[in-house]
Amino acid sequence: MAGSERFLVTGALGCIGAWTVRRLVHEGVPVVAFDADADVRRLRLLMDEAQLSRVDIVRGDITNLSLLEETLDAHRITHVIHLAALLHPRFRSDPPLGARVNVLGGVNLFEAVARRAQRIPRIVYASSIAVYDKSDAADDVAIMHHSPAHPTTLYGVFKQAEEAMARVYFQDRGVSSIGLRPATVFGAGRDYGLTAAPTQAVLAAALGRPFHIPYSGRSHVHYADDLARIFIACARSGYRGAEVFNMRGVVADMRDVVETIESVVPRARGSITCAGPSLELPDDYDAAALEQVIGPLPRTPLREAVTETLALFRSKIASGEIRET
Ligand SMILES: NC(=O)c1ccc[n+]([C@@H]2O[C@H](COP(=O)([O-])OP(=O)(O)OC[C@H]3O[C@@H](n4cnc5c(N)ncnc54)[C@H](O)[C@@H]3O)[C@@H](O)[C@H]2O)c1
């Protein structure tokens, strides 16, 4: 099967996208990286030049349906992973732009695939736990597969719209899809936004600098490489239907994150701190329904994820690709 696969990853120059592209390149699978940006720094962080040269990069806007269609056909795409989006802080001053990318972009992708359903059996797309409010957790403990979702941000509302649209595209046009709802993401390439702080703290420790994580309490963290594996496994599953799944990563208190960094980099002891309000997000998720589709989920322990991330940052600092100043 792998020999006939040709993947399109939208938002491929972002954090989860770069890890997804890296995994596919390691497997020798042809992959088209579709992104509105031209900055390949995250791909460079995760791949050497030879690996990068095997990626077909298409610079394009997901709101452009005809370009999407051309790309799907020019590369005879068989598998689609849709990650392109504007994240929470990125459209604060321009909500209509957020809706264009996160909602219209999603419709475009579903429409383009619906017109090629014979070749492309399903779409795997990133939703988000932002569809939930903390009070959606059953008995205030965990979000279950069928927990109701009451988003409190426009970002969550746009993601919920994409989930609803996926259901209707299956009902009306037979387009299968799997939506995945990551919580917060950790790993090289996670470099902006509030919840990038744990990754930025590891980079600071590698550079011998102090760093403050501006929130506290428990949060649910996925290692970016685990997410890449889950997105790819879903794309390869024989799943038919339109379902959205929660995922289970690692639940960590920010103090545990700081202690883990300090235990891996003893000289950072005392220079990495955390304080502030806790994230108003549920911190535990039941992922049994997703495991029925793709089997046990990869869940890299926090210490291993921190150690791998530190090693990657240190090698890039040593090579001068990450500057110490
Ligand atoms: N990072 C998280 O904590 C998190 C949590 C839950 C869900 N998600 C979702 O996962 C997906 C990937 O997130 P990420 O962390 O890799 O984000 P990211 O911001 O690192 O990557 C998103 C990518 O989408 C691209 N993009 C933006 N607008 C585009 C457009 N109009 N056309 C084409 N490309 C465009 C950006 O250039 C960027 O490379 C997103 O859908 C996001 O909403 C992320």
The ligand as an ORCA input file, in Angstrom:
! r2SCAN-3c Opt
* xyz 0 1
  N      -0.666     23.661     18.680
  C      -1.677     23.304     19.458
  O      -1.556     23.369     20.708
  C      -2.978     22.806     18.833
  C      -3.954     22.328     19.702
  C      -5.161     21.885     19.142
  C      -5.360     21.900     17.780
  N      -4.390     22.370     16.960
  C      -4.661     22.382     15.520
  O      -3.677     21.612     14.853
  C      -3.408     22.174     13.571
  C      -1.926     22.439     13.440
  O      -1.507     23.252     14.529
  P       0.011     23.716     14.708
  O       0.289     23.746     16.160
  O       0.879     22.924     13.826
  O      -0.146     25.234     14.220
  P       0.896     26.158     13.430
  O       0.427     27.556     13.548
  O       2.270     25.830     13.870
  O       0.695     25.664     11.933
  C      -0.406     26.062     11.142
  C       0.085     26.218      9.724
  O      -1.026     26.592      8.909
  C      -0.545     27.525      7.945
  N      -1.636     28.356      7.447
  C      -2.261     29.368      8.080
  N      -3.162     29.926      7.261
  C      -3.110     29.243      6.099
  C      -3.798     29.361      4.870
  N      -4.732     30.317      4.675
  N      -3.507     28.495      3.875
  C      -2.550     27.553      4.042
  N      -1.838     27.402      5.190
  C      -2.125     28.246      6.201
  C       0.455     28.384      8.718
  O       1.338     29.062      7.827
  C       1.152     27.333      9.564
  O       2.319     26.836      8.955
  C      -4.281     23.425     13.468
  O      -5.460     23.105     12.779
  C      -4.587     23.766     14.906
  O      -5.796     24.487     15.012
  C      -3.186     22.817     17.456
*
